[in-house]
Amino acid sequence: MRLLIAAVGRLRPGPERDLAERYRKRAAELGRTLALKEIEIIEVKESRAANLERRMLEESIAIANVLPERAATVVMDEHGENATSGAIAGRLQAWQSAGQGAVAFIVGGADGLAPSLRDQADLTLAFGAATWPHQLLRIMLLEQLYRAVTILSGHPYHRG
């Protein structure tokens, strides 16, 4: 199954990007044993529109244009479900068992996503009630995907 993260903005070279890449590589190495492809990162440019709604719409259109056809979509949103690591792993396993070809995790920009994209998601996830910078959220998401892979493979990284 193909996993990808479609995100507004890019991680610039530095410690945040290094940490994100570390989790992405770890998930890829262990994920091969589970028939999971390497996590692909697709970055779209932040909109320069002056109007908030226009920025959200432009960024959401850019993301929608890079999503694989018929991919299950997971939108990261502060109002989403607070799922445990085990629940995230279980959802990935269920999609894979159902023959889902791809799962796309969507990380919006600072203004969020247009309702037209957000409301079509198969799942909306949050990492708590706090608002996180989208760059940091991407690192947290990659860590959770790595953790999900360790759970599914029985690796001892996940302990609770």
C-alpha positions as CSV (number, residue, x, y, z in Angstrom):
1,M,0.0,0.0,0.0
2,R,1.2,3.5,-0.9
3,L,1.5,6.0,2.0
4,L,1.9,9.7,1.3
5,I,1.8,13.0,3.1
6,A,0.6,16.0,1.1
7,A,1.5,19.1,2.9
8,V,1.3,22.9,2.4
9,G,4.8,24.4,2.7
10,R,8.1,22.8,2.9
11,L,10.5,21.8,5.6
12,R,13.7,23.8,5.2
13,P,17.0,22.1,5.7
14,G,17.8,21.8,9.4
15,P,17.0,19.7,12.5
16,E,13.2,19.5,11.8
17,R,13.8,18.2,8.3
18,D,16.4,15.7,9.6
19,L,14.1,14.4,12.2
20,A,11.2,14.0,9.7
21,E,13.5,12.2,7.3
22,R,14.7,9.9,10.1
23,Y,11.1,8.7,10.9
24,R,10.3,8.4,7.2
25,K,13.3,6.2,6.6
26,R,12.6,4.0,9.7
27,A,9.0,3.5,8.6
28,A,10.1,2.6,5.1
29,E,12.6,0.0,6.3
30,L,10.2,-1.7,8.6
31,G,7.2,-1.1,6.3
32,R,8.7,-3.3,3.5
33,T,8.0,-6.3,5.6
34,L,4.3,-5.4,5.7
35,A,4.1,-4.6,1.9
36,L,3.9,-0.8,2.7
37,K,5.7,1.4,0.3
38,E,8.1,4.2,1.4
39,I,6.2,7.2,2.7
40,E,6.2,9.8,-0.1
41,I,6.2,13.5,0.8
42,I,4.5,15.9,-1.6
43,E,4.9,19.6,-0.7
44,V,2.7,22.2,-2.3
45,K,3.4,25.9,-2.3
46,E,1.8,28.2,0.2
47,S,-0.7,30.6,-1.4
48,R,0.1,34.2,-1.5
49,A,-3.5,35.3,-1.8
50,A,-4.4,38.2,0.4
51,N,-7.9,36.8,1.3
52,L,-8.0,34.0,3.8
53,E,-10.7,32.0,2.1
54,R,-8.8,32.3,-1.2
55,R,-5.6,31.1,0.4
56,M,-7.3,28.1,1.8
57,L,-9.0,27.3,-1.5
58,E,-5.9,27.6,-3.5
59,E,-3.9,25.4,-1.2
60,S,-6.7,22.8,-1.0
61,I,-6.9,22.7,-4.8
62,A,-3.1,22.2,-5.0
63,I,-3.3,19.3,-2.6
64,A,-6.3,17.7,-4.3
65,N,-4.4,17.8,-7.6
66,V,-1.6,15.6,-6.2
67,L,-3.7,13.0,-4.4
68,P,-3.8,9.6,-6.0
69,E,-7.1,8.5,-7.4
70,R,-9.3,6.7,-5.0
71,A,-6.8,7.1,-2.1
72,A,-8.2,7.0,1.4
73,T,-7.7,10.5,2.8
74,V,-6.8,11.5,6.3
75,V,-7.0,15.2,7.1
76,M,-5.0,16.5,10.0
77,D,-7.1,19.0,11.8
78,E,-7.3,20.3,15.4
79,H,-11.0,19.4,15.5
80,G,-10.4,15.8,14.4
81,E,-10.5,12.5,16.3
82,N,-7.9,11.9,18.9
83,A,-6.9,8.4,18.1
84,T,-4.4,6.2,19.9
85,S,-1.3,4.9,18.1
86,G,-2.9,1.5,18.1
87,A,-6.1,2.9,16.5
88,I,-4.0,4.5,13.8
89,A,-2.2,1.2,13.1
90,G,-5.6,-0.6,13.1
91,R,-7.0,1.8,10.5
92,L,-4.0,1.4,8.3
93,Q,-4.3,-2.4,8.6
94,A,-8.0,-2.3,7.8
95,W,-7.4,-0.2,4.7
96,Q,-4.6,-2.5,3.5
97,S,-6.8,-5.6,4.2
98,A,-9.6,-4.0,2.2
99,G,-7.2,-3.6,-0.8
100,Q,-6.8,0.2,-0.5
101,G,-4.0,1.1,-2.9
102,A,-3.1,4.4,-1.2
103,V,-3.6,6.4,1.9
104,A,-2.9,10.1,1.8
105,F,-2.4,12.2,4.9
106,I,-3.1,15.9,4.4
107,V,-1.5,18.6,6.3
108,G,-2.8,22.1,5.6
109,G,-1.1,25.4,5.9
110,A,-1.3,27.9,8.7
111,D,-4.9,28.9,7.7
112,G,-6.2,25.3,7.4
113,L,-8.0,23.6,4.6
114,A,-11.0,24.6,2.6
115,P,-14.2,22.8,3.8
116,S,-14.6,21.3,0.3
117,L,-11.4,19.2,0.9
118,R,-11.7,18.8,4.7
119,D,-15.3,17.5,4.5
120,Q,-14.4,14.8,1.9
121,A,-11.9,13.1,4.2
122,D,-12.3,9.5,5.1
123,L,-10.8,10.3,8.5
124,T,-10.0,13.5,10.4
125,L,-7.2,13.2,13.0
126,A,-5.9,15.6,15.7
127,F,-2.9,15.3,17.9
128,G,-4.7,16.8,20.9
129,A,-6.7,20.0,21.4
130,A,-3.6,22.2,20.9
131,T,-2.8,24.0,17.7
132,W,0.5,22.8,16.2
133,P,2.7,24.5,13.6
134,H,2.2,22.5,10.4
135,Q,6.0,21.8,10.2
136,L,6.0,20.2,13.6
137,L,2.7,18.4,12.9
138,R,4.4,16.7,9.9
139,I,7.2,15.4,12.1
140,M,4.6,14.1,14.7
141,L,2.7,12.4,11.9
142,L,5.7,10.7,10.5
143,E,6.6,9.5,14.0
144,Q,3.0,8.1,14.4
145,L,3.2,6.4,11.1
146,Y,6.5,4.8,12.1
147,R,4.9,3.8,15.4
148,A,2.0,2.3,13.5
149,V,4.3,0.2,11.4
150,T,6.1,-1.0,14.5
151,I,2.8,-2.0,16.1
152,L,1.8,-3.9,13.0
153,S,5.1,-5.7,12.8
154,G,5.3,-6.5,16.5
155,H,8.5,-4.4,16.9
156,P,9.1,-3.4,20.5
157,Y,9.3,0.4,19.8
158,H,5.7,0.8,20.8
159,R,5.1,-0.1,24.4
160,G,1.7,1.4,25.3
